[in-house]
Amino acid sequence: MRVKVLLFGPEAAATGRRELMVDLDPGATCAALKQALGRAEPALLPFLESGRIALNSNFADPADPVTPDDEVALIGMVSGG
Amino acid sequence: MSVRATIIDGPLPPAPAPPPVGDETGALLVFEGLVRRSEDGRPLAALDYEAYEPMATRQLTELARLILSRHALLAIEVTHSRGRVPVGAPSLRVVITAAHRAEALAAMGEYIDLLKRDVPIWKKPVWSA
């Protein structure tokens, strides 16, 4: 399945992109998604260990599955406040 | 008990009048985060804030509910900027009312720590020419 991942802040700046399409096996987890992000866009590699996946505006666990209908975002180090 | 969280465009307007004092209110605490004049030794003109909505507002709200409950507060209201905020202007306001100062002070510190960890808002410096 093909999944769109939204990028923000430093990750968007590092890649020059606001979104990235990633190919995943059906039933792939958020952990697998992070690995796929690193392969698809090596500029994201420094951000992936500390980055978190959000599914439909909620932080997800690494074992949570990603579905084609999810809104997916990579949330790196935030800097609000 | 009430919780309110809002993201607005640009710098925050002046703080509104304090809420009416309820029978139990003994403490009203206001924190404002201001844009500093410099970052890493370089003079700033402003900060540009980016927010991932609706997650940012949802996180501000859910963290406020958590802190309200954990510290038995009476109310917590949060306002955060999106877009450009010039040096010296406020980009964050947190208003807490509680029965006593101890829980208000503890809650304020904890809420801001959680905000800085878990709310999808990013700031980018706009350097002075």
N, CA and C atoms of all chains as a GROMACS GRO file, in nm:
protein
  630
    1MET      N    1   0.085  -0.119   0.000
    1MET     CA    2   0.000   0.000   0.000
    1MET      C    3   0.089   0.124   0.000
    2ARG      N    4   0.034   0.228  -0.056
    2ARG     CA    5   0.110   0.353  -0.067
    2ARG      C    6   0.054   0.450   0.037
    3VAL      N    7   0.141   0.508   0.116
    3VAL     CA    8   0.099   0.593   0.228
    3VAL      C    9   0.165   0.729   0.214
    4LYS      N   10   0.087   0.832   0.239
    4LYS     CA   11   0.142   0.969   0.239
    4LYS      C   12   0.178   1.006   0.382
    5VAL      N   13   0.298   1.055   0.402
    5VAL     CA   14   0.343   1.096   0.534
    5VAL      C   15   0.369   1.247   0.533
    6LEU      N   16   0.305   1.318   0.624
    6LEU     CA   17   0.322   1.463   0.634
    6LEU      C   18   0.449   1.496   0.712
    7LEU      N   19   0.520   1.598   0.666
    7LEU     CA   20   0.643   1.642   0.732
    7LEU      C   21   0.628   1.787   0.776
    8PHE      N   22   0.694   1.820   0.888
    8PHE     CA   23   0.686   1.954   0.944
    8PHE      C   24   0.823   1.998   0.994
    9GLY      N   25   0.835   2.124   1.027
    9GLY     CA   26   0.950   2.175   1.098
    9GLY      C   27   1.083   2.131   1.038
   10PRO      N   28   1.175   2.084   1.126
   10PRO     CA   29   1.309   2.048   1.079
   10PRO      C   30   1.309   1.938   0.973
   11GLU      N   31   1.216   1.843   0.981
   11GLU     CA   32   1.212   1.734   0.884
   11GLU      C   33   1.173   1.787   0.746
   12ALA      N   34   1.076   1.878   0.743
   12ALA     CA   35   1.037   1.940   0.616
   12ALA      C   36   1.153   2.023   0.561
   13ALA      N   37   1.224   2.093   0.650
   13ALA     CA   38   1.336   2.176   0.604
   13ALA      C   39   1.450   2.088   0.550
   14ALA      N   40   1.477   1.976   0.617
   14ALA     CA   41   1.588   1.890   0.576
   14ALA      C   42   1.562   1.824   0.441
   15THR      N   43   1.437   1.793   0.413
   15THR     CA   44   1.404   1.723   0.288
   15THR      C   45   1.356   1.818   0.179
   16GLY      N   46   1.318   1.940   0.216
   16GLY     CA   47   1.259   2.031   0.118
   16GLY      C   48   1.120   1.988   0.076
   17ARG      N   49   1.057   1.906   0.160
   17ARG     CA   50   0.927   1.850   0.124
   17ARG      C   51   0.831   1.860   0.242
   18ARG      N   52   0.703   1.872   0.210
   18ARG     CA   53   0.600   1.875   0.312
   18ARG      C   54   0.530   1.740   0.324
   19GLU      N   55   0.551   1.654   0.225
   19GLU     CA   56   0.493   1.520   0.232
   19GLU      C   57   0.578   1.424   0.150
   20LEU      N   58   0.568   1.299   0.186
   20LEU     CA   59   0.650   1.196   0.124
   20LEU      C   60   0.562   1.072   0.106
   21MET      N   61   0.568   1.010  -0.012
   21MET     CA   62   0.493   0.887  -0.036
   21MET      C   63   0.584   0.768  -0.007
   22VAL      N   64   0.530   0.671   0.065
   22VAL     CA   65   0.609   0.555   0.105
   22VAL      C   66   0.530   0.428   0.072
   23ASP      N   67   0.600   0.326   0.022
   23ASP     CA   68   0.535   0.197  -0.005
   23ASP      C   69   0.553   0.105   0.115
   24LEU      N   70   0.443   0.048   0.161
   24LEU     CA   71   0.444  -0.041   0.276
   24LEU      C   72   0.368  -0.169   0.243
   25ASP      N   73   0.405  -0.277   0.310
   25ASP     CA   74   0.325  -0.399   0.302
   25ASP      C   75   0.196  -0.377   0.379
   26PRO      N   76   0.084  -0.438   0.335
   26PRO     CA   77  -0.041  -0.429   0.413
   26PRO      C   78  -0.018  -0.476   0.556
   27GLY      N   79  -0.074  -0.402   0.651
   27GLY     CA   80  -0.057  -0.439   0.792
   27GLY      C   81   0.074  -0.392   0.851
   28ALA      N   82   0.153  -0.319   0.777
   28ALA     CA   83   0.282  -0.271   0.830
   28ALA      C   84   0.259  -0.184   0.954
   29THR      N   85   0.356  -0.192   1.044
   29THR     CA   86   0.346  -0.114   1.168
   29THR      C   87   0.412   0.023   1.152
   30CYS      N   88   0.391   0.106   1.255
   30CYS     CA   89   0.456   0.238   1.255
   30CYS      C   90   0.608   0.223   1.258
   31ALA      N   91   0.657   0.120   1.326
   31ALA     CA   92   0.802   0.097   1.327
   31ALA      C   93   0.852   0.068   1.186
   32ALA      N   94   0.778  -0.013   1.113
   32ALA     CA   95   0.816  -0.043   0.975
   32ALA      C   96   0.808   0.082   0.888
   33LEU      N   97   0.709   0.165   0.916
   33LEU     CA   98   0.696   0.290   0.842
   33LEU      C   99   0.819   0.378   0.861
   34LYS      N  100   0.869   0.388   0.983
   34LYS     CA  101   0.989   0.470   1.006
   34LYS      C  102   1.107   0.416   0.927
   35GLN      N  103   1.121   0.285   0.923
   35GLN     CA  104   1.231   0.227   0.844
   35GLN      C  105   1.213   0.260   0.696
   36ALA      N  106   1.090   0.251   0.650
   36ALA     CA  107   1.062   0.281   0.509
   36ALA      C  108   1.090   0.428   0.478
   37LEU      N  109   1.060   0.516   0.574
   37LEU     CA  110   1.089   0.658   0.554
   37LEU      C  111   1.238   0.682   0.535
   38GLY      N  112   1.318   0.613   0.615
   38GLY     CA  113   1.463   0.629   0.604
   38GLY      C  114   1.516   0.581   0.471
   39ARG      N  115   1.459   0.474   0.419
   39ARG     CA  116   1.501   0.423   0.288
   39ARG      C  117   1.456   0.517   0.177
   40ALA      N  118   1.334   0.570   0.190
   40ALA     CA  119   1.279   0.656   0.084
   40ALA      C  120   1.346   0.793   0.081
   41GLU      N  121   1.387   0.841   0.198
   41GLU     CA  122   1.445   0.975   0.207
   41GLU      C  123   1.556   0.974   0.312
   42PRO      N  124   1.680   0.945   0.268
   42PRO     CA  125   1.791   0.936   0.364
   42PRO      C  126   1.812   1.063   0.446
   43ALA      N  127   1.768   1.178   0.396
   43ALA     CA  128   1.782   1.302   0.474
   43ALA      C  129   1.704   1.295   0.605
   44LEU      N  130   1.609   1.202   0.615
   44LEU     CA  131   1.531   1.186   0.739
   44LEU      C  132   1.600   1.100   0.843
   45LEU      N  133   1.703   1.029   0.804
   45LEU     CA  134   1.766   0.934   0.896
   45LEU      C  135   1.804   0.993   1.032
   46PRO      N  136   1.864   1.114   1.036
   46PRO     CA  137   1.900   1.169   1.169
   46PRO      C  138   1.780   1.197   1.259
   47PHE      N  139   1.662   1.205   1.200
   47PHE     CA  140   1.545   1.245   1.278
   47PHE      C  141   1.459   1.126   1.322
   48LEU      N  142   1.486   1.009   1.270
   48LEU     CA  143   1.390   0.901   1.288
   48LEU      C  144   1.393   0.839   1.427
   49GLU      N  145   1.512   0.833   1.488
   49GLU     CA  146   1.516   0.767   1.620
   49GLU      C  147   1.429   0.840   1.721
   50SER      N  148   1.438   0.973   1.722
   50SER     CA  149   1.359   1.050   1.819
   50SER      C  150   1.220   1.085   1.766
   51GLY      N  151   1.199   1.067   1.636
   51GLY     CA  152   1.070   1.104   1.578
   51GLY      C  153   0.960   1.007   1.616
   52ARG      N  154   0.838   1.059   1.620
   52ARG     CA  155   0.721   0.978   1.651
   52ARG      C  156   0.623   0.984   1.534
   53ILE      N  157   0.552   0.875   1.514
   53ILE     CA  158   0.449   0.871   1.411
   53ILE      C  159   0.316   0.910   1.474
   54ALA      N  160   0.242   0.998   1.406
   54ALA     CA  161   0.105   1.030   1.447
   54ALA      C  162   0.011   0.973   1.343
   55LEU      N  163  -0.091   0.904   1.391
   55LEU     CA  164  -0.197   0.853   1.304
   55LEU      C  165  -0.326   0.927   1.337
   56ASN      N  166  -0.380   0.998   1.240
   56ASN     CA  167  -0.507   1.069   1.261
   56ASN      C  168  -0.500   1.160   1.383
   57SER      N  169  -0.390   1.235   1.394
   57SER     CA  170  -0.369   1.337   1.496
   57SER      C  171  -0.349   1.282   1.636
   58ASN      N  172  -0.311   1.156   1.647
   58ASN     CA  173  -0.277   1.097   1.776
   58ASN      C  174  -0.143   1.028   1.766
   59PHE      N  175  -0.059   1.043   1.868
   59PHE     CA  176   0.066   0.970   1.868
   59PHE      C  177   0.037   0.820   1.869
   60ALA      N  178   0.110   0.747   1.785
   60ALA     CA  179   0.090   0.604   1.773
   60ALA      C  180   0.205   0.529   1.840
   61ASP      N  181   0.179   0.406   1.876
   61ASP     CA  182   0.286   0.319   1.927
   61ASP      C  183   0.355   0.254   1.808
   62PRO      N  184   0.482   0.215   1.829
   62PRO     CA  185   0.553   0.152   1.717
   62PRO      C  186   0.483   0.028   1.661
   63ALA      N  187   0.410  -0.043   1.745
   63ALA     CA  188   0.344  -0.166   1.699
   63ALA      C  189   0.209  -0.141   1.634
   64ASP      N  190   0.160  -0.019   1.636
   64ASP     CA  191   0.030   0.011   1.576
   64ASP      C  192   0.038  -0.003   1.424
   65PRO      N  193  -0.065  -0.064   1.364
   65PRO     CA  194  -0.063  -0.079   1.218
   65PRO      C  195  -0.103   0.049   1.149
   66VAL      N  196  -0.049   0.066   1.030
   66VAL     CA  197  -0.084   0.180   0.945
   66VAL      C  198  -0.182   0.129   0.839
   67THR      N  199  -0.288   0.202   0.818
   67THR     CA  200  -0.384   0.164   0.714
   67THR      C  201  -0.388   0.272   0.606
   68PRO      N  202  -0.437   0.236   0.487
   68PRO     CA  203  -0.437   0.334   0.377
   68PRO      C  204  -0.523   0.457   0.406
   69ASP      N  205  -0.619   0.444   0.498
   69ASP     CA  206  -0.708   0.557   0.527
   69ASP      C  207  -0.653   0.651   0.635
   70ASP      N  208  -0.543   0.615   0.695
   70ASP     CA  209  -0.488   0.698   0.804
   70ASP      C  210  -0.427   0.826   0.750
   71GLU      N  211  -0.440   0.936   0.828
   71GLU     CA  212  -0.358   1.054   0.804
   71GLU      C  213  -0.231   1.033   0.886
   72VAL      N  214  -0.119   1.028   0.820
   72VAL     CA  215   0.007   0.992   0.885
   72VAL      C  216   0.100   1.112   0.887
   73ALA      N  217   0.162   1.135   1.000
   73ALA     CA  218   0.258   1.244   1.012
   73ALA      C  219   0.380   1.196   1.089
   74LEU      N  220   0.496   1.247   1.050
   74LEU     CA  221   0.619   1.225   1.126
   74LEU      C  222   0.637   1.348   1.214
   75ILE      N  223   0.634   1.326   1.345
   75ILE     CA  224   0.649   1.436   1.440
   75ILE      C  225   0.787   1.424   1.503
   76GLY      N  226   0.876   1.513   1.466
   76GLY     CA  227   1.010   1.512   1.522
   76GLY      C  228   1.015   1.593   1.650
   77MET      N  229   1.132   1.648   1.681
   77MET     CA  230   1.146   1.731   1.800
   77MET      C  231   1.065   1.858   1.780
   78VAL      N  232   0.972   1.882   1.870
   78VAL     CA  233   0.887   2.000   1.858
   78VAL      C  234   0.951   2.117   1.933
   79SER      N  235   0.902   2.237   1.906
   79SER     CA  236   0.966   2.354   1.967
   79SER      C  237   0.865   2.464   1.999
   80GLY      N  238   0.747   2.423   2.038
   80GLY     CA  239   0.648   2.522   2.077
   80GLY      C  240   0.675   2.575   2.216
   81GLY      N  241   0.591   2.667   2.258
   81GLY     CA  242   0.602   2.722   2.391
   81GLY      C  243   0.707   2.831   2.402
   82MET      N  244  -1.487   2.297   3.678
   82MET     CA  245  -1.352   2.282   3.621
   82MET      C  246  -1.361   2.308   3.472
   83SER      N  247  -1.267   2.389   3.421
   83SER     CA  248  -1.278   2.416   3.279
   83SER      C  249  -1.139   2.418   3.214
   84VAL      N  250  -1.138   2.377   3.089
   84VAL     CA  251  -1.017   2.372   3.007
   84VAL      C  252  -1.048   2.438   2.875
   85ARG      N  253  -0.957   2.523   2.831
   85ARG     CA  254  -0.974   2.585   2.700
   85ARG      C  255  -0.838   2.600   2.636
   86ALA      N  256  -0.823   2.563   2.511
   86ALA     CA  257  -0.697   2.575   2.439
   86ALA      C  258  -0.726   2.629   2.301
   87THR      N  259  -0.649   2.729   2.259
   87THR     CA  260  -0.672   2.795   2.131
   87THR      C  261  -0.540   2.826   2.065
   88ILE      N  262  -0.536   2.810   1.934
   88ILE     CA  263  -0.421   2.855   1.856
   88ILE      C  264  -0.470   2.971   1.770
   89ILE      N  265  -0.397   3.082   1.775
   89ILE     CA  266  -0.438   3.199   1.696
   89ILE      C  267  -0.323   3.243   1.607
   90ASP      N  268  -0.357   3.319   1.505
   90ASP     CA  269  -0.255   3.368   1.413
   90ASP      C  270  -0.187   3.492   1.469
   91GLY      N  271  -0.053   3.493   1.467
   91GLY     CA  272   0.023   3.610   1.508
   91GLY      C  273   0.040   3.619   1.659
   92PRO      N  274   0.096   3.735   1.704
   92PRO     CA  275   0.118   3.751   1.848
   92PRO      C  276  -0.014   3.753   1.924
   93LEU      N  277  -0.004   3.714   2.051
   93LEU     CA  278  -0.125   3.713   2.132
   93LEU      C  279  -0.169   3.856   2.163
   94PRO      N  280  -0.299   3.881   2.166
   94PRO     CA  281  -0.347   4.012   2.210
   94PRO      C  282  -0.322   4.028   2.359
   95PRO      N  283  -0.334   4.150   2.412
   95PRO     CA  284  -0.316   4.168   2.556
   95PRO      C  285  -0.404   4.073   2.636
   96ALA      N  286  -0.355   4.036   2.754
   96ALA     CA  287  -0.428   3.939   2.835
   96ALA      C  288  -0.566   3.995   2.871
   97PRO      N  289  -0.668   3.911   2.859
   97PRO     CA  290  -0.802   3.958   2.896
   97PRO      C  291  -0.812   3.977   3.048
   98ALA      N  292  -0.920   4.037   3.090
   98ALA     CA  293  -0.944   4.054   3.234
   98ALA      C  294  -0.951   3.916   3.299
   99PRO      N  295  -0.904   3.903   3.422
   99PRO     CA  296  -0.908   3.772   3.488
   99PRO      C  297  -1.051   3.722   3.500
  100PRO      N  298  -1.067   3.592   3.500
  100PRO     CA  299  -1.202   3.538   3.513
  100PRO      C  300  -1.261   3.573   3.650
  101PRO      N  301  -1.392   3.571   3.664
  101PRO     CA  302  -1.452   3.600   3.794
  101PRO      C  303  -1.401   3.502   3.899
  102VAL      N  304  -1.380   3.551   4.018
  102VAL     CA  305  -1.329   3.466   4.125
  102VAL      C  306  -1.441   3.383   4.183
  103GLY      N  307  -1.420   3.249   4.181
  103GLY     CA  308  -1.519   3.161   4.240
  103GLY      C  309  -1.495   3.150   4.390
  104ASP      N  310  -1.587   3.079   4.455
  104ASP     CA  311  -1.579   3.066   4.600
  104ASP      C  312  -1.449   3.001   4.646
  105GLU      N  313  -1.398   2.908   4.560
  105GLU     CA  314  -1.281   2.832   4.602
  105GLU      C  315  -1.149   2.891   4.552
  106THR      N  316  -1.153   2.992   4.466
  106THR     CA  317  -1.031   3.041   4.402
  106THR      C  318  -0.944   3.116   4.500
  107GLY      N  319  -0.821   3.066   4.517
  107GLY     CA  320  -0.725   3.135   4.601
  107GLY      C  321  -0.601   3.174   4.524
  108ALA      N  322  -0.588   3.121   4.402
  108ALA     CA  323  -0.468   3.149   4.322
  108ALA      C  324  -0.505   3.166   4.177
  109LEU      N  325  -0.452   3.272   4.115
  109LEU     CA  326  -0.463   3.295   3.971
  109LEU      C  327  -0.321   3.316   3.921
  110LEU      N  328  -0.278   3.228   3.829
  110LEU     CA  329  -0.139   3.232   3.782
  110LEU      C  330  -0.140   3.250   3.631
  111VAL      N  331  -0.066   3.348   3.583
  111VAL     CA  332  -0.056   3.374   3.439
  111VAL      C  333   0.089   3.363   3.397
  112PHE      N  334   0.115   3.281   3.296
  112PHE     CA  335   0.248   3.273   3.236
  112PHE      C  336   0.237   3.322   3.093
  113GLU      N  337   0.333   3.406   3.052
  113GLU     CA  338   0.343   3.444   2.912
  113GLU      C  339   0.483   3.414   2.863
  114GLY      N  340   0.492   3.342   2.752
  114GLY     CA  341   0.619   3.317   2.687
  114GLY      C  342   0.640   3.423   2.581
  115LEU      N  343   0.754   3.493   2.587
  115LEU     CA  344   0.781   3.603   2.495
  115LEU      C  345   0.891   3.563   2.398
  116VAL      N  346   0.889   3.621   2.281
  116VAL     CA  347   0.997   3.597   2.184
  116VAL      C  348   1.119   3.676   2.229
  117ARG      N  349   1.230   3.607   2.250
  117ARG     CA  350   1.354   3.671   2.296
  117ARG      C  351   1.416   3.756   2.187
  118ARG      N  352   1.512   3.841   2.227
  118ARG     CA  353   1.579   3.928   2.131
  118ARG      C  354   1.686   3.856   2.051
  119SER      N  355   1.733   3.742   2.104
  119SER     CA  356   1.840   3.673   2.030
  119SER      C  357   1.827   3.523   2.053
  120GLU      N  358   1.890   3.448   1.962
  120GLU     CA  359   1.897   3.304   1.976
  120GLU      C  360   2.036   3.259   1.934
  121ASP      N  361   2.099   3.183   2.019
  121ASP     CA  362   2.237   3.140   1.993
  121ASP      C  363   2.329   3.258   1.962
  122GLY      N  364   2.306   3.370   2.027
  122GLY     CA  365   2.391   3.486   2.010
  122GLY      C  366   2.359   3.572   1.889
  123ARG      N  367   2.263   3.531   1.807
  123ARG     CA  368   2.228   3.609   1.688
  123ARG      C  369   2.100   3.688   1.714
  124PRO      N  370   2.097   3.815   1.669
  124PRO     CA  371   1.976   3.895   1.694
  124PRO      C  372   1.858   3.848   1.609
  125LEU      N  373   1.745   3.834   1.675
  125LEU     CA  374   1.622   3.791   1.610
  125LEU      C  375   1.535   3.911   1.574
  126ALA      N  376   1.457   3.894   1.467
  126ALA     CA  377   1.350   3.990   1.437
  126ALA      C  378   1.216   3.932   1.482
  127ALA      N  379   1.204   3.800   1.471
  127ALA     CA  380   1.077   3.735   1.503
  127ALA      C  381   1.098   3.584   1.506
  128LEU      N  382   0.994   3.514   1.546
  128LEU     CA  383   0.987   3.368   1.528
  128LEU      C  384   0.865   3.337   1.442
  129ASP      N  385   0.882   3.241   1.352
  129ASP     CA  386   0.768   3.191   1.273
  129ASP      C  387   0.726   3.058   1.333
  130TYR      N  388   0.601   3.050   1.375
  130TYR     CA  389   0.549   2.927   1.435
  130TYR      C  390   0.464   2.850   1.334
  131GLU      N  391   0.490   2.719   1.329
  131GLU     CA  392   0.412   2.629   1.245
  131GLU      C  393   0.341   2.530   1.337
  132ALA      N  394   0.215   2.503   1.309
  132ALA     CA  395   0.138   2.409   1.391
  132ALA      C  396   0.074   2.303   1.303
  133TYR      N  397   0.078   2.180   1.347
  133TYR     CA  398   0.009   2.071   1.277
  133TYR      C  399  -0.129   2.060   1.342
  134GLU      N  400  -0.228   2.113   1.268
  134GLU     CA  401  -0.363   2.109   1.318
  134GLU      C  402  -0.440   1.995   1.251
  135PRO      N  403  -0.538   1.937   1.316
  135PRO     CA  404  -0.592   1.973   1.446
  135PRO      C  405  -0.518   1.911   1.564
  136MET      N  406  -0.407   1.841   1.536
  136MET     CA  407  -0.341   1.770   1.645
  136MET      C  408  -0.287   1.865   1.752
  137ALA      N  409  -0.237   1.981   1.709
  137ALA     CA  410  -0.178   2.073   1.806
  137ALA      C  411  -0.283   2.119   1.908
  138THR      N  412  -0.399   2.160   1.861
  138THR     CA  413  -0.504   2.203   1.953
  138THR      C  414  -0.552   2.087   2.038
  139ARG      N  415  -0.562   1.971   1.978
  139ARG     CA  416  -0.605   1.854   2.055
  139ARG      C  417  -0.505   1.822   2.165
  140GLN      N  418  -0.377   1.827   2.134
  140GLN     CA  419  -0.276   1.799   2.236
  140GLN      C  420  -0.274   1.906   2.345
  141LEU      N  421  -0.284   2.033   2.307
  141LEU     CA  422  -0.290   2.140   2.408
  141LEU      C  423  -0.406   2.114   2.503
  142THR      N  424  -0.519   2.074   2.448
  142THR     CA  425  -0.640   2.050   2.528
  142THR      C  426  -0.625   1.927   2.616
  143GLU      N  427  -0.578   1.818   2.559
  143GLU     CA  428  -0.570   1.693   2.637
  143GLU      C  429  -0.466   1.704   2.747
  144LEU      N  430  -0.354   1.771   2.718
  144LEU     CA  431  -0.255   1.792   2.824
  144LEU      C  432  -0.310   1.882   2.933
  145ALA      N  433  -0.390   1.982   2.894
  145ALA     CA  434  -0.451   2.069   2.994
  145ALA      C  435  -0.548   1.990   3.082
  146ARG      N  436  -0.625   1.903   3.022
  146ARG     CA  437  -0.718   1.820   3.101
  146ARG      C  438  -0.640   1.730   3.198
  147LEU      N  439  -0.530   1.674   3.151
  147LEU     CA  440  -0.448   1.589   3.236
  147LEU      C  441  -0.396   1.667   3.356
  148ILE      N  442  -0.343   1.784   3.331
  148ILE     CA  443  -0.284   1.865   3.437
  148ILE      C  444  -0.392   1.917   3.532
  149LEU      N  445  -0.506   1.957   3.476
  149LEU     CA  446  -0.619   2.003   3.559
  149LEU      C  447  -0.658   1.895   3.660
  150SER      N  448  -0.668   1.773   3.610
  150SER     CA  449  -0.709   1.662   3.695
  150SER      C  450  -0.598   1.627   3.794
  151ARG      N  451  -0.475   1.619   3.746
  151ARG     CA  452  -0.363   1.575   3.831
  151ARG      C  453  -0.342   1.670   3.948
  152HIS      N  454  -0.362   1.799   3.924
  152HIS     CA  455  -0.334   1.898   4.029
  152HIS      C  456  -0.460   1.958   4.090
  153ALA      N  457  -0.574   1.902   4.056
  153ALA     CA  458  -0.703   1.947   4.112
  153ALA      C  459  -0.721   2.098   4.094
  154LEU      N  460  -0.693   2.144   3.972
  154LEU     CA  461  -0.708   2.286   3.942
  154LEU      C  462  -0.855   2.321   3.923
  155LEU      N  463  -0.884   2.450   3.923
  155LEU     CA  464  -1.019   2.495   3.894
  155LEU      C  465  -1.035   2.520   3.744
  156ALA      N  466  -0.932   2.574   3.680
  156ALA     CA  467  -0.940   2.602   3.536
  156ALA      C  468  -0.801   2.619   3.480
  157ILE      N  469  -0.788   2.591   3.350
  157ILE     CA  470  -0.663   2.616   3.278
  157ILE      C  471  -0.698   2.660   3.137
  158GLU      N  472  -0.641   2.770   3.096
  158GLU     CA  473  -0.666   2.823   2.962
  158GLU      C  474  -0.532   2.848   2.894
  159VAL      N  475  -0.519   2.800   2.771
  159VAL     CA  476  -0.394   2.809   2.697
  159VAL      C  477  -0.419   2.876   2.563
  160THR      N  478  -0.333   2.968   2.527
  160THR     CA  479  -0.339   3.029   2.394
  160THR      C  480  -0.198   3.026   2.337
  161HIS      N  481  -0.184   2.979   2.213
  161HIS     CA  482  -0.052   2.971   2.149
  161HIS      C  483  -0.062   3.033   2.011
  162SER      N  484   0.045   3.098   1.971
  162SER     CA  485   0.049   3.163   1.840
  162SER      C  486   0.083   3.065   1.730
  163ARG      N  487   0.041   3.103   1.610
  163ARG     CA  488   0.084   3.039   1.486
  163ARG      C  489   0.123   3.155   1.393
  164GLY      N  490   0.221   3.132   1.306
  164GLY     CA  491   0.263   3.240   1.218
  164GLY      C  492   0.371   3.324   1.283
  165ARG      N  493   0.385   3.447   1.238
  165ARG     CA  494   0.498   3.531   1.280
  165ARG      C  495   0.467   3.608   1.408
  166VAL      N  496   0.562   3.601   1.502
  166VAL     CA  497   0.551   3.674   1.627
  166VAL      C  498   0.681   3.754   1.645
  167PRO      N  499   0.674   3.886   1.654
  167PRO     CA  500   0.796   3.966   1.664
  167PRO      C  501   0.859   3.960   1.802
  168VAL      N  502   0.985   3.999   1.807
  168VAL     CA  503   1.060   4.003   1.933
  168VAL      C  504   0.982   4.084   2.038
  169GLY      N  505   0.978   4.030   2.157
  169GLY     CA  506   0.913   4.098   2.268
  169GLY      C  507   0.765   4.068   2.282
  170ALA      N  508   0.706   4.010   2.180
  170ALA     CA  509   0.562   3.981   2.185
  170ALA      C  510   0.539   3.842   2.242
  171PRO      N  511   0.420   3.821   2.301
  171PRO     CA  512   0.391   3.689   2.357
  171PRO      C  513   0.342   3.590   2.251
  172SER      N  514   0.391   3.467   2.263
  172SER     CA  515   0.347   3.362   2.173
  172SER      C  516   0.277   3.249   2.249
  173LEU      N  517   0.282   3.254   2.380
  173LEU     CA  518   0.216   3.152   2.463
  173LEU      C  519   0.162   3.220   2.588
  174ARG      N  520   0.039   3.186   2.622
  174ARG     CA  521  -0.018   3.231   2.749
  174ARG      C  522  -0.089   3.113   2.813
  175VAL      N  523  -0.058   3.090   2.939
  175VAL     CA  524  -0.125   2.986   3.017
  175VAL      C  525  -0.180   3.054   3.142
  176VAL      N  526  -0.309   3.037   3.165
  176VAL     CA  527  -0.375   3.096   3.282
  176VAL      C  528  -0.432   2.982   3.364
  177ILE      N  529  -0.392   2.977   3.489
  177ILE     CA  530  -0.437   2.870   3.579
  177ILE      C  531  -0.505   2.932   3.699
  178THR      N  532  -0.620   2.878   3.734
  178THR     CA  533  -0.682   2.914   3.862
  178THR      C  534  -0.691   2.788   3.946
  179ALA      N  535  -0.668   2.808   4.075
  179ALA     CA  536  -0.665   2.695   4.168
  179ALA      C  537  -0.706   2.746   4.306
  180ALA      N  538  -0.727   2.650   4.393
  180ALA     CA  539  -0.762   2.688   4.530
  180ALA      C  540  -0.641   2.744   4.603
  181HIS      N  541  -0.522   2.692   4.574
  181HIS     CA  542  -0.400   2.732   4.645
  181HIS      C  543  -0.284   2.751   4.547
  182ARG      N  544  -0.186   2.828   4.590
  182ARG     CA  545  -0.074   2.857   4.499
  182ARG      C  546   0.011   2.734   4.471
  183ALA      N  547   0.021   2.642   4.566
  183ALA     CA  548   0.111   2.527   4.549
  183ALA      C  549   0.075   2.447   4.424
  184GLU      N  550  -0.053   2.416   4.410
  184GLU     CA  551  -0.090   2.335   4.294
  184GLU      C  552  -0.083   2.416   4.164
  185ALA      N  553  -0.111   2.546   4.173
  185ALA     CA  554  -0.102   2.629   4.053
  185ALA      C  555   0.042   2.637   4.002
  186LEU      N  556   0.136   2.658   4.093
  186LEU     CA  557   0.276   2.669   4.053
  186LEU      C  558   0.328   2.536   3.999
  187ALA      N  559   0.294   2.427   4.066
  187ALA     CA  560   0.339   2.295   4.020
  187ALA      C  561   0.279   2.262   3.884
  188ALA      N  562   0.152   2.292   3.868
  188ALA     CA  563   0.083   2.261   3.742
  188ALA      C  564   0.141   2.340   3.626
  189MET      N  565   0.173   2.466   3.650
  189MET     CA  566   0.223   2.550   3.542
  189MET      C  567   0.353   2.494   3.486
  190GLY      N  568   0.444   2.460   3.576
  190GLY     CA  569   0.572   2.406   3.530
  190GLY      C  570   0.555   2.276   3.454
  191GLU      N  571   0.470   2.188   3.509
  191GLU     CA  572   0.451   2.058   3.444
  191GLU      C  573   0.383   2.072   3.309
  192TYR      N  574   0.282   2.160   3.301
  192TYR     CA  575   0.211   2.175   3.174
  192TYR      C  576   0.304   2.226   3.065
  193ILE      N  577   0.386   2.324   3.097
  193ILE     CA  578   0.474   2.380   2.994
  193ILE      C  579   0.579   2.277   2.952
  194ASP      N  580   0.628   2.200   3.047
  194ASP     CA  581   0.722   2.092   3.010
  194ASP      C  582   0.657   1.994   2.912
  195LEU      N  583   0.532   1.957   2.940
  195LEU     CA  584   0.462   1.862   2.852
  195LEU      C  585   0.434   1.925   2.715
  196LEU      N  586   0.398   2.052   2.716
  196LEU     CA  587   0.373   2.122   2.590
  196LEU      C  588   0.497   2.120   2.502
  197LYS      N  589   0.612   2.146   2.566
  197LYS     CA  590   0.737   2.152   2.490
  197LYS      C  591   0.781   2.015   2.442
  198ARG      N  592   0.723   1.910   2.494
  198ARG     CA  593   0.760   1.776   2.452
  198ARG      C  594   0.660   1.719   2.350
  199ASP      N  595   0.532   1.749   2.367
  199ASP     CA  596   0.428   1.672   2.298
  199ASP      C  597   0.334   1.749   2.205
  200VAL      N  598   0.349   1.880   2.196
  200VAL     CA  599   0.255   1.953   2.110
  200VAL      C  600   0.323   1.982   1.977
  201PRO      N  601   0.262   1.942   1.864
  201PRO     CA  602   0.327   1.958   1.733
  201PRO      C  603   0.322   2.102   1.684
  202ILE      N  604   0.407   2.182   1.745
  202ILE     CA  605   0.429   2.320   1.705
  202ILE      C  606   0.580   2.338   1.692
  203TRP      N  607   0.624   2.407   1.587
  203TRP     CA  608   0.765   2.430   1.563
  203TRP      C  609   0.789   2.578   1.542
  204LYS      N  610   0.905   2.626   1.590
  204LYS     CA  611   0.940   2.765   1.566
  204LYS      C  612   1.065   2.773   1.481
  205LYS      N  613   1.068   2.878   1.398
  205LYS     CA  614   1.180   2.898   1.307
  205LYS      C  615   1.224   3.043   1.322
  206PRO      N  616   1.352   3.065   1.340
  206PRO     CA  617   1.395   3.205   1.362
  206PRO      C  618   1.389   3.288   1.235
  207VAL      N  619   1.351   3.414   1.253
  207VAL     CA  620   1.362   3.516   1.149
  207VAL      C  621   1.469   3.612   1.199
  208TRP      N  622   1.584   3.610   1.135
  208TRP     CA  623   1.698   3.686   1.186
  208TRP      C  624   1.687   3.833   1.150
  209SER      N  625   1.743   3.918   1.237
  209SER     CA  626   1.749   4.060   1.206
  209SER      C  627   1.846   4.082   1.092
  210ALA      N  628   1.817   4.181   1.010
  210ALA     CA  629   1.904   4.208   0.895
  210ALA      C  630   2.038   4.262   0.943
   0.00000   0.00000   0.00000
